[in-house]
Amino acid sequence: MKKILVTGGAGFIGSAVIRHLIQDTPHAVVNVDKLTYAGNLMSLASVSDHPRYAFEQVDICDAAALKRVFNAHQPDIIMHLAAESHVDRSIDGPGEFIQTNIVGTYTLLEQARAYYEQLPFERRESFRFHHISTDEVYGDLPHPDEMIGEGNTLPLFTETTAYAPSSPYSASKAASDHLVRAWQRTYKLPTLVTNCSNNYGPYHFPEKLIPLVILNALAGKALPVYGKGNQIRDWLYVEDHARALVLVATQGQVGETYNIGGHNEKQNIEVVKTICAILEELSPSEANPNIDSYSCQPGNADSYLALIKYVQDRPGHDMRYAIDASKIERELGWKPQETFESGIRKTVQWYLDNQDWVQQVQSGDYQQWINKNYKERA
Ligand SMILES: NC(=O)c1ccc[n+]([C@@H]2O[C@H](COP(=O)([O-])OP(=O)(O)OC[C@H]3O[C@@H](n4cnc5c(N)ncnc54)[C@H](O)[C@@H]3O)[C@@H](O)[C@H]2O)c1
């Protein structure tokens, strides 16, 4: 059994990692989370009373608090997920992204290093610092529409693709990746880095595309689609990501980077239409009082599809992301268990079944932000 310190464990991916660690492995967890608008302890309700789980409400920029947590909990592995993670928010206000993603990662690295250097030799040998990052650090790839007549092979991001981030979010994550690698090279802190494609699944904060579309459709509100909706993302079910992360943290090679992806390239508009079709099946618009073309109610549409509304594109929007995940598959034997079709159906069903979670997260600062941004842009 290892003691694993997870930062950002009340967020979307962090909570999936913790539920997986507690429910499917013998490891113990200490969750270090500041509980920003994106952190929600309700996402951990199924494991929070478990004797192998502990919670510390701490900001990763607070060196003294981190030092206390390291000394009190004596972790063997750090899995660092805490971050500001929403691209649109990073465009509106990059300051928090610089603070948490860069300064916070630096502060955590320094506290981890001080702790690591005083560990006895055998514990140093097995200590790991795993930094969780995104494929957005690589910038974007050519879109198939741009490659007509250039052959059929579309490039993928590999672990050696050069960094070229486009948004304040991805630039701050790129900076944090560089810091982690430098701490390994310079101070011999045993680090690992993973870069993953877009995640989706249960407990996803409703500002992100998939939950936003599900919940707006059910409420009869517009389904905002940026530009033409032809941006391509490679979608991975969050529980597949969580399994990959625990594998890397416990069995990955020190100093290595692993790309993680779902082999599920989809245009955004395709994702939105798929959700509408699943909702028609599981919660038909005909029986939904919010979808009524004669009522002049919010969406004023007669089906979920009719709620789609094309809005002005986001500045600097990347056109295509796609991951080559062959290294983690070959070296650690990981493969996603869900296809996009199975994962998206589970996700829609989860949101239908978990309205209390939705209501709780929607009652906070989220609603204000979403009203301001999506109403103004729509
Ligand atoms: N969501 C994706 O599709 C995706 C894909 C690849 C990589 N990632 C990376 O995975 C990680 C987790 O992403 P997510 O989608 O779960 O994010 P999230 O926004 O859902 O959760 C972030 C968590 O970090 C916490 N946090 C924020 N600032 C903090 C601070 N200063 N100190 C302590 N805790 C703080 C929040 O309270 C929240 O619980 C991020 O590092 C992100 O860059 C995300």
The ligand as a Tripos MOL2 file, in Angstrom:
@<TRIPOS>MOLECULE
LIG
   44    48     1     0     0
SMALL
NO_CHARGES

@<TRIPOS>ATOM
      1 N1        -10.4250   18.1790  -18.2980 N.am      1 LIG1
      2 C1         -9.6780   17.7370  -19.3010 C.2       1 LIG1
      3 O1        -10.2070   17.3770  -20.3600 O.2       1 LIG1
      4 C2         -8.1770   17.6000  -19.1290 C.ar      1 LIG1
      5 C3         -7.4500   16.9520  -20.1190 C.ar      1 LIG1
      6 C4         -6.0790   16.7860  -19.9360 C.ar      1 LIG1
      7 C5         -5.4640   17.2580  -18.7960 C.ar      1 LIG1
      8 N2         -6.1870   17.9160  -17.8500 N.ar      1 LIG1
      9 C6         -5.4810   18.3760  -16.6310 C.3       1 LIG1
     10 O2         -5.9470   17.5700  -15.5580 O.3       1 LIG1
     11 C7         -5.9730   18.3250  -14.3430 C.3       1 LIG1
     12 C8         -7.3520   18.2540  -13.7180 C.3       1 LIG1
     13 O3         -8.3030   18.7620  -14.6590 O.3       1 LIG1
     14 P1         -9.8560   18.8330  -14.2870 P.3       1 LIG1
     15 O4        -10.5920   18.9060  -15.5570 O.co2     1 LIG1
     16 O5        -10.1730   17.7960  -13.2910 O.co2     1 LIG1
     17 O6         -9.8870   20.2760  -13.5880 O.3       1 LIG1
     18 P2        -11.0020   20.8970  -12.6350 P.3       1 LIG1
     19 O7        -11.0230   22.3460  -12.9660 O.co2     1 LIG1
     20 O8        -12.2630   20.1140  -12.7110 O.co2     1 LIG1
     21 O9        -10.4250   20.6710  -11.1600 O.3       1 LIG1
     22 C9         -9.3240   21.3970  -10.6620 C.3       1 LIG1
     23 C10        -9.2600   21.1760   -9.1590 C.3       1 LIG1
     24 O10        -8.1020   21.8650   -8.6820 O.3       1 LIG1
     25 C11        -8.4720   22.6000   -7.5170 C.3       1 LIG1
     26 N3         -7.5920   23.7740   -7.4420 N.ar      1 LIG1
     27 C12        -7.5680   24.8360   -8.2790 C.ar      1 LIG1
     28 N4         -6.6450   25.7210   -7.8670 N.ar      1 LIG1
     29 C13        -6.0790   25.2120   -6.7530 C.ar      1 LIG1
     30 C14        -5.0490   25.6450   -5.8780 C.ar      1 LIG1
     31 N5         -4.4240   26.8230   -6.0480 N.pl3     1 LIG1
     32 N6         -4.6860   24.8540   -4.8440 N.ar      1 LIG1
     33 C15        -5.3190   23.6470   -4.6300 C.ar      1 LIG1
     34 N7         -6.3070   23.2070   -5.4240 N.ar      1 LIG1
     35 C16        -6.6810   23.9740   -6.4650 C.ar      1 LIG1
     36 C17        -9.9280   22.9710   -7.7280 C.3       1 LIG1
     37 O11       -10.5780   23.2650   -6.4960 O.3       1 LIG1
     38 C18       -10.4690   21.7170   -8.4040 C.3       1 LIG1
     39 O12       -10.9070   20.7800   -7.4440 O.3       1 LIG1
     40 C19        -5.5480   19.7500  -14.7250 C.3       1 LIG1
     41 O13        -4.2040   19.8950  -14.3920 O.3       1 LIG1
     42 C20        -5.7630   19.8200  -16.2180 C.3       1 LIG1
     43 O14        -4.8530   20.7140  -16.8060 O.3       1 LIG1
     44 C21        -7.5320   18.0990  -17.9900 C.ar      1 LIG1
@<TRIPOS>BOND
     1     1     2 1
     2     2     3 2
     3     2     4 1
     4     4     5 ar
     5     4    44 ar
     6     5     6 ar
     7     6     7 ar
     8     7     8 ar
     9     8     9 1
    10     8    44 ar
    11     9    10 1
    12     9    42 1
    13    10    11 1
    14    11    12 1
    15    11    40 1
    16    12    13 1
    17    13    14 1
    18    14    15 2
    19    14    16 1
    20    14    17 1
    21    17    18 1
    22    18    19 2
    23    18    20 1
    24    18    21 1
    25    21    22 1
    26    22    23 1
    27    23    24 1
    28    23    38 1
    29    24    25 1
    30    25    26 1
    31    25    36 1
    32    26    27 ar
    33    26    35 ar
    34    27    28 ar
    35    28    29 ar
    36    29    30 ar
    37    29    35 ar
    38    30    31 1
    39    30    32 ar
    40    32    33 ar
    41    33    34 ar
    42    34    35 ar
    43    36    37 1
    44    36    38 1
    45    38    39 1
    46    40    41 1
    47    40    42 1
    48    42    43 1
@<TRIPOS>SUBSTRUCTURE
     1 LIG1         1 GROUP 0 **** ****
